[in-house]
Amino acid sequence: MLSSDEVRRYYESKWIRLGRTTFYSQYKSGQIFSYWWLRDPGRGMDTVLCVDDDGEIDNHSYYADNCMVGVRPAMWMRFKEN
């Protein structure tokens, strides 16, 4: 998962940050975009920051066991030049 600083750096526009839900999730919840976790700790114990359904970094923290917030995996890759 990314930190809030990395999200600001690599996803400069809030439109790029939007977390689109699956068709099944859209059918069940009626939501097209969802919140997704960041790895930054929140304000209180057991809370974490996330990106909201408008693509903004949400400074309100959510409990880490909130099942309504999605995960947007990220990985660093190093390519060897020939």
Order of alpha helices (4+ residues) and beta strands (2+ residues): alpha-alpha-beta-alpha-beta-beta-beta-beta
